[in-house]
Amino acid sequence: SHSEGLLLNTRGVIWRRRRNGQGHFDSDMAEEMTEKEFRMYIIKMIREANEEMKEQMQALNDEMKEQMQALIDRTNRQLKEQIQEAKDHFNKELEILKKNQTEILDMKETINQIKNSIESISNRIEHLEDRTSDIEDKIFNLENKAEQTEKMVRNHEQNLQELWDIMKRPNLRIIGIEEGLEKQAKGMNNLFNEIISENFPNLKNEMENQVQEAYRTPNTQNYNRPTPRHIIMKIPNIQNKDRILKAVREKNQITFRGKPIRISADFSIQTLKARRSWNNIFQALKENGCQPRILYPAKLTFKFDDEIKSFHDKQKKPALQNSEGIKKDISYCLREP
């Protein structure tokens, strides 16, 4: 039917985009796009998918409501007409019976006809009940398909987050460099080289001219904002990026021209939120010598009873709020299936 066609079309929107190339990216394609291009593409794709799904779901709901209402109205009207017709007919025959007792046989025949009419009406009512049951089944199936569509959308959003993280994987985020210093350094590449020379002289020769792309984020400067915009630098060699981050962790204090700055990995908003959710547990584990680490993208690992334990999802385990009774809490956490 037209309703089922609309629903199948709705379910297939996202998968068609992935199969025909409109929504499919591998890591090489993602790395070739700039962040601005990818962001515009993602926004456009999400908007189109959401608008298309909403329009089709609304059209399907409207059509089902119209069909149900039309069926109910038509059946009620037919029942009323037939009942009124049977009632009128019965009244007429009853008047004839009162006037002429000799026509009893004819009246019996009329009564039989009325009984047949009532039986026909009963059959129609049963048929209506069957059709109503079919409609209820269709509504139930529609709800299930809508739930499946929502699940597909959630999976699609998760895939988009993974693609976003793939694009950001080679990036370094540099925080605290004053606006305009990149012009004084004659470009982002020279600025990067100066940071490496000042903080990691042993990596200078290996890391020189490693910046493939660099820019401030957000694109436009807000002069009412007291802090400078962050700098995103894309390092084509991920191993070199990881070496820089390891050196940053070991040195603790990073500077640029004598002023403290911060260097960190660049994550999507969802991944960054997931990593930050471990903060309280991470601090408690650190205070108790469990050597915690947060691995890419947001997995917590720590050492407990000479074994390395790891958790991917904070929501599935009890939170360790403070260092008091931490070992007891950790033991309880690890006993969870």
Phi and psi in degrees as a GROMACS rama.xvg file:
@    title "Ramachandran Plot"
@    xaxis  label "Phi"
@    yaxis  label "Psi"
@TYPE xy
-62.5745  -35.9357  HIS-2
-64.7942  -46.1466  SER-3
-66.6223  -33.4323  GLU-4
-63.204  -42.4604  GLY-5
-61.0557  -41.3509  LEU-6
-66.6993  -44.0594  LEU-7
-62.2956  -37.4799  LEU-8
-62.4617  -40.6628  ASN-9
-62.7381  -44.9976  THR-10
-65.6248  -29.999  ARG-11
-87.2414  -5.77459  GLY-12
-56.1991  -52.4888  VAL-13
-69.5609  -42.743  ILE-14
-67.3604  -36.2935  TRP-15
-61.6571  -39.8096  ARG-16
-62.0402  -36.2899  ARG-17
-74.169  -35.798  ARG-18
-76.9454  -38.4827  ARG-19
-86.9775  4.57859  ASN-20
98.723  -9.44814  GLY-21
-73.5341  -26.2198  GLN-22
-128.472  16.9045  GLY-23
-111.696  129.259  HIS-24
-136.037  139.386  PHE-25
-100.882  177.586  ASP-26
-64.9956  -33.6762  SER-27
-65.7054  -44.3111  ASP-28
-64.0619  -39.9503  MET-29
-62.9567  -38.3752  ALA-30
-70.7664  -27.2981  GLU-31
-74.453  -22.3437  GLU-32
-82.9893  146.574  MET-33
-77.3823  162.481  THR-34
-63.1235  -36.803  GLU-35
-65.6704  -43.5337  LYS-36
-62.786  -45.0379  GLU-37
-64.6998  -40.9219  PHE-38
-62.2877  -42.4262  ARG-39
-64.3987  -40.7194  MET-40
-64.025  -45.0666  TYR-41
-61.9091  -46.7084  ILE-42
-60.67  -44.1539  ILE-43
-63.0625  -44.8855  LYS-44
-65.1814  -42.2711  MET-45
-65.4406  -43.7699  ILE-46
-61.72  -45.9339  ARG-47
-62.9973  -44.1077  GLU-48
-63.862  -43.7474  ALA-49
-65.2564  -44.6204  ASN-50
-65.0351  -43.2648  GLU-51
-64.358  -42.5411  GLU-52
-65.5048  -44.2546  MET-53
-61.452  -43.1088  LYS-54
-63.6926  -43.7113  GLU-55
-70.7447  -39.6249  GLN-56
-64.5744  -40.4471  MET-57
-65.7409  -42.7711  GLN-58
-63.0574  -39.6026  ALA-59
-66.0105  -44.8979  LEU-60
-61.9621  -44.0358  ASN-61
-62.3934  -42.0104  ASP-62
-64.9058  -43.3894  GLU-63
-63.1207  -42.8172  MET-64
-62.4698  -42.7344  LYS-65
-64.2243  -41.7465  GLU-66
-64.7923  -45.0476  GLN-67
-62.7434  -46.2172  MET-68
-65.0618  -40.3196  GLN-69
-64.372  -41.5606  ALA-70
-63.7802  -46.2088  LEU-71
-62.6531  -45.9023  ILE-72
-62.2367  -44.3775  ASP-73
-65.3646  -41.8028  ARG-74
-67.2957  -44.5346  THR-75
-59.3148  -41.947  ASN-76
-64.7057  -41.511  ARG-77
-65.8021  -41.5962  GLN-78
-63.215  -44.8184  LEU-79
-61.5626  -43.0786  LYS-80
-64.9414  -42.4828  GLU-81
-69.7297  -41.3772  GLN-82
-63.9118  -43.5444  ILE-83
-63.9495  -39.0862  GLN-84
-64.1455  -44.0935  GLU-85
-65.0603  -39.3914  ALA-86
-64.4851  -44.1941  LYS-87
-62.517  -43.5081  ASP-88
-62.0065  -43.4016  HIS-89
-62.2623  -42.8734  PHE-90
-62.3763  -41.0588  ASN-91
-63.0889  -45.5756  LYS-92
-65.3828  -33.5163  GLU-93
-66.3225  -38.0723  LEU-94
-64.5713  -39.6637  GLU-95
-63.3976  -39.0279  ILE-96
-63.8415  -40.9073  LEU-97
-64.7378  -36.1269  LYS-98
-77.5299  -30.3444  LYS-99
-141.253  99.747  ASN-100
-66.9426  -19.8171  GLN-101
-73.1128  -10.3061  THR-102
-100.425  31.6495  GLU-103
-63.6667  -39.504  ILE-104
-61.5602  -43.9745  LEU-105
-62.3336  -36.1852  ASP-106
-65.5028  -37.2969  MET-107
-61.2273  -41.0161  LYS-108
-63.0277  -40.13  GLU-109
-63.6615  -41.3546  THR-110
-61.2551  -40.92  ILE-111
-61.1113  -38.9927  ASN-112
-63.6931  -39.914  GLN-113
-63.4516  -41.8734  ILE-114
-60.3055  -40.7169  LYS-115
-63.9471  -38.9385  ASN-116
-63.4456  -43.7318  SER-117
-63.6013  -40.3019  ILE-118
-62.5805  -39.0913  GLU-119
-63.0474  -41.4601  SER-120
-63.2504  -40.9876  ILE-121
-61.1115  -41.7785  SER-122
-62.5749  -39.1745  ASN-123
-64.4178  -39.2863  ARG-124
-62.9324  -43.1697  ILE-125
-61.6114  -40.6156  GLU-126
-62.2692  -40.39  HIS-127
-63.4944  -41.0245  LEU-128
-62.4855  -39.6866  GLU-129
-62.8514  -43.335  ASP-130
-66.2431  -37.4863  ARG-131
-62.8722  -40.6465  THR-132
-62.3061  -40.6753  SER-133
-62.1122  -41.3055  ASP-134
-63.8633  -41.5116  ILE-135
-61.7672  -39.6826  GLU-136
-63.215  -40.4863  ASP-137
-64.6216  -39.3186  LYS-138
-63.7294  -42.5142  ILE-139
-60.695  -45.0711  PHE-140
-63.4581  -38.2071  ASN-141
-62.8269  -41.6072  LEU-142
-62.7938  -41.8228  GLU-143
-62.9306  -42.1215  ASN-144
-67.7698  -34.7233  LYS-145
-65.3318  -39.2682  ALA-146
-63.6698  -40.806  GLU-147
-64.0121  -37.4502  GLN-148
-64.4799  -41.8775  THR-149
-61.2699  -39.9292  GLU-150
-63.8101  -40.1593  LYS-151
-62.7933  -39.9321  MET-152
-63.8467  -43.0611  VAL-153
-61.2584  -41.8151  ARG-154
-63.9302  -38.0648  ASN-155
-63.1269  -42.9323  HIS-156
-63.4401  -38.9427  GLU-157
-64.4474  -40.2382  GLN-158
-63.55  -38.8286  ASN-159
-63.9412  -40.2342  LEU-160
-62.4603  -41.7151  GLN-161
-63.5071  -41.6779  GLU-162
-62.9507  -39.4054  LEU-163
-62.7321  -42.3389  TRP-164
-66.9705  -34.8991  ASP-165
-62.8529  -41.4872  ILE-166
-65.2797  -35.8613  MET-167
-86.82  -9.74888  LYS-168
-55.066  -41.2257  ARG-169
-79.2183  -0.997614  PRO-170
-87.4648  147.162  ASN-171
-112.963  139.896  LEU-172
-108.426  120.185  ARG-173
-109.803  126.075  ILE-174
-120.156  133.079  ILE-175
107.524  3.05181  GLY-176
-88.4611  124.151  ILE-177
-59.434  148.603  GLU-178
-59.8827  136.642  GLU-179
91.7686  -12.777  GLY-180
-67.8534  -25.1437  LEU-181
-66.8167  -29.3738  GLU-182
-72.1206  -39.1702  LYS-183
-62.5009  -36.3115  GLN-184
-80.4468  -1.19247  ALA-185
63.4756  47.0653  LYS-186
118.386  155.885  GLY-187
-66.2824  -32.6432  MET-188
-64.6537  -43.6721  ASN-189
-66.8853  -35.7862  ASN-190
-62.8306  -42.1225  LEU-191
-63.3644  -45.2306  PHE-192
-60.4238  -37.764  ASN-193
-66.6206  -38.8525  GLU-194
-63.1629  -45.1033  ILE-195
-62.9149  -44.5716  ILE-196
-62.7588  -38.937  SER-197
-74.1454  -33.7191  GLU-198
-108.412  -33.0293  ASN-199
-133.405  69.587  PHE-200
-59.7011  -27.9487  PRO-201
-70.1963  -17.1566  ASN-202
-100.389  0.169357  LEU-203
-57.098  -50.6607  LYS-204
-65.987  -34.3711  ASN-205
-79.1236  -31.8937  GLU-206
-98.9644  -0.520326  MET-207
-64.5487  135.183  GLU-208
57.721  42.7877  ASN-209
-93.4435  -3.87357  GLN-210
-83.8629  119.387  VAL-211
-86.3881  -35.3921  GLN-212
-155.819  143.831  GLU-213
-150.659  146.302  ALA-214
-164.224  161.344  TYR-215
-86.384  148.096  ARG-216
-134.477  131.916  THR-217
-71.0363  171.547  PRO-218
-64.7502  -37.8179  ASN-219
-101.506  142.73  THR-220
-86.8295  133.654  GLN-221
-99.3154  108.341  ASN-222
-71.9537  -14.0358  TYR-223
-83.0172  -9.52409  ASN-224
-84.5045  127.775  ARG-225
-74.8297  -22.2599  PRO-226
-102.542  149.006  THR-227
-71.1321  156.722  PRO-228
-68.4359  152.643  ARG-229
-72.7565  156.799  HIS-230
-112.513  128.657  ILE-231
-104.329  124.711  ILE-232
-120.308  126.947  MET-233
-94.9818  118.366  LYS-234
-102.188  114.31  ILE-235
-62.2016  -30.2206  PRO-236
-96.1699  107.726  ASN-237
-65.1659  -32.3179  ILE-238
-63.5294  -39.241  GLN-239
-66.0204  -38.6109  ASN-240
-60.6061  -43.9322  LYS-241
-65.4447  -34.5187  ASP-242
-65.1838  -39.1545  ARG-243
-63.7865  -45.4608  ILE-244
-63.5408  -36.7189  LEU-245
-64.8727  -42.2531  LYS-246
-64.2983  -36.0327  ALA-247
-63.0687  -44.1015  VAL-248
-63.8857  -36.6914  ARG-249
-73.0882  -34.0008  GLU-250
-84.4458  -28.3763  LYS-251
74.0489  -60.9338  ASN-252
-100.647  117.35  GLN-253
-111.285  139.739  ILE-254
-130.916  160.928  THR-255
-137.109  114.561  PHE-256
54.3682  40.705  ARG-257
86.5135  -9.47597  GLY-258
-103.127  139.357  LYS-259
-67.3982  138.734  PRO-260
-134.855  174.149  ILE-261
-126.37  142.658  ARG-262
-126.84  127.552  ILE-263
-144.934  169.801  SER-264
-72.0825  158.021  ALA-265
-105.063  123.018  ASP-266
-122.957  161.968  PHE-267
-68.6329  162.642  SER-268
-60.3061  -41.993  ILE-269
-65.4037  -42.9069  GLN-270
-67.8357  -40.1471  THR-271
-61.9995  -39.5111  LEU-272
-63.965  -41.4509  LYS-273
-64.431  -39.1657  ALA-274
-67.0305  -40.3288  ARG-275
-67.475  -24.0581  ARG-276
-66.7635  -16.6256  SER-277
-86.3934  -2.48574  TRP-278
-54.5291  -51.6077  ASN-279
-61.7579  -44.8355  ASN-280
-65.8846  -41.4534  ILE-281
-58.8049  -45.5027  PHE-282
-64.9285  -41.9881  GLN-283
-64.4061  -42.546  ALA-284
-64.3767  -39.5663  LEU-285
-64.3041  -41.8304  LYS-286
-64.9624  -23.2876  GLU-287
-103.952  18.4077  ASN-288
68.7357  29.9919  GLY-289
-90.3987  2.17176  CYS-290
50.933  58.9652  GLN-291
-74.458  151.276  PRO-292
-144.503  149.311  ARG-293
-110.937  111.238  ILE-294
-91.4458  163.063  LEU-295
-66.7486  136.154  TYR-296
-86.5311  -32.8621  PRO-297
-154.97  46.2822  ALA-298
-103.075  129.418  LYS-299
-91.9696  129.175  LEU-300
-126.728  149.295  THR-301
-158.936  164.085  PHE-302
-99.2851  127.648  LYS-303
-144.232  122.36  PHE-304
53.6188  45.9716  ASP-305
62.8789  20.4345  ASP-306
-126.647  147.528  GLU-307
-90.6658  118.995  ILE-308
-106.899  150.102  LYS-309
-142.185  146.493  SER-310
-135.476  135.923  PHE-311
-94.6665  -31.0129  HIS-312
-128.834  116.74  ASP-313
-64.4001  -32.2635  LYS-314
-67.625  -20.8236  GLN-315
-87.1635  -4.85119  LYS-316
-128.206  152.089  LYS-317
-64.7153  138.028  PRO-318
-74.5937  140.943  ALA-319
-100.173  99.5606  LEU-320
-79.4009  -32.3031  GLN-321
-151.801  177.093  ASN-322
-80.4507  -13.3495  SER-323
-70.6505  123.382  GLU-324
65.9986  29.4704  GLY-325
-64.0036  -38.4397  ILE-326
-65.6497  -39.2319  LYS-327
-62.5192  -43.4223  LYS-328
-63.4661  -42.6664  ASP-329
-63.7804  -42.7385  ILE-330
-60.1585  -43.6595  SER-331
-62.146  -41.5689  TYR-332
-61.1844  -43.1132  CYS-333
-75.9609  -19.058  LEU-334
-78.648  -14.9273  ARG-335
-62.5441  137.913  GLU-336
